[in-house]
Amino acid sequence: MDDYRKREAYETDTMSSFGLKQYPVPRDIPYPQVEKIAKDMNYCLIVRPSRGKYYYLKGINGEKTYKEIKNHLLENVASRYKHHSKCCLYIF
């Protein structure tokens, strides 16, 4: 899709919802379409858990900044929290 200014991939997830709004999307939807849904809904994080049937789109809800989310993900990577999950943080 490449309709984003920045994309960073991590092998982790957010702890619980981390205060972010969340929207499930079935995994059988092609990933470029999942990116489009995230962009259209103004969600900045796409999580693919290691198990399950859904991607989880997570968005800034006015309580967390992009930098806070990125720092949270980096802390989770360092602690190997859900290290089999994959996520991408976007700036659209």
C-alpha positions in Angstrom: 0.0 0.0 0.0 2.8 2.4 0.9 0.4 5.2 1.8 2.3 5.9 5.0 5.2 8.2 5.9 6.8 5.8 8.4 6.4 2.1 9.3 8.2 0.3 12.1 7.9 -3.4 12.8 8.3 -5.0 16.2 8.0 -8.6 17.5 5.8 -7.9 20.5 2.3 -6.6 21.4 1.0 -3.9 23.7 0.3 -4.9 27.3 -3.5 -5.3 27.4 -4.9 -2.4 25.4 -2.3 0.0 26.8 -5.2 2.6 27.0 -5.6 2.5 23.2 -8.9 2.0 21.3 -8.9 -1.4 19.6 -10.7 -2.8 16.6 -10.5 -6.5 15.5 -10.1 -7.4 11.8 -10.3 -11.0 10.5 -6.9 -12.5 9.5 -8.3 -13.7 6.2 -8.4 -10.1 4.9 -5.2 -9.4 2.8 -2.7 -7.3 4.7 -2.7 -4.3 2.3 -6.5 -4.0 2.9 -5.9 -4.2 6.7 -3.4 -1.3 6.3 -6.1 0.7 4.4 -8.7 0.0 7.1 -6.2 1.2 9.8 -5.5 4.4 7.8 -9.1 5.1 7.1 -9.9 4.7 10.8 -6.9 6.7 11.9 -5.4 3.7 13.8 -1.6 3.7 14.1 -0.8 0.1 15.2 -1.6 -3.2 13.6 -1.0 -6.3 15.8 -0.9 -9.8 14.6 -1.0 -12.0 17.7 0.9 -15.3 17.5 -2.4 -17.1 17.9 -6.0 -16.2 17.0 -8.1 -15.3 14.0 -7.8 -11.5 14.1 -5.5 -8.6 13.6 -6.0 -5.9 16.1 -5.9 -2.3 15.0 -5.1 0.0 17.8 -5.3 3.8 17.7 -4.2 6.8 19.7 -7.2 8.0 21.6 -5.9 11.3 22.8 -4.3 9.8 25.9 -1.2 8.3 24.3 1.2 9.9 21.9 3.0 8.1 19.0 6.3 8.4 21.0 4.7 6.9 24.1 3.4 3.9 22.1 6.8 3.4 20.5 8.6 3.5 23.8 6.1 1.0 25.2 6.7 -1.3 22.3 10.5 -1.0 22.7 10.2 -1.8 26.4 8.1 -4.9 25.5 10.7 -6.0 23.0 13.5 -5.7 25.6 11.5 -7.8 28.1 10.5 -10.3 25.3 6.8 -9.7 26.1 4.7 -11.8 23.6 7.8 -12.0 21.4 6.0 -14.3 18.9 3.4 -11.6 18.1 4.2 -9.1 15.4 3.1 -5.5 15.1 3.6 -2.5 12.9 3.5 1.1 14.1 2.6 3.6 11.4 2.6 7.3 10.7 0.1 7.9 7.9 
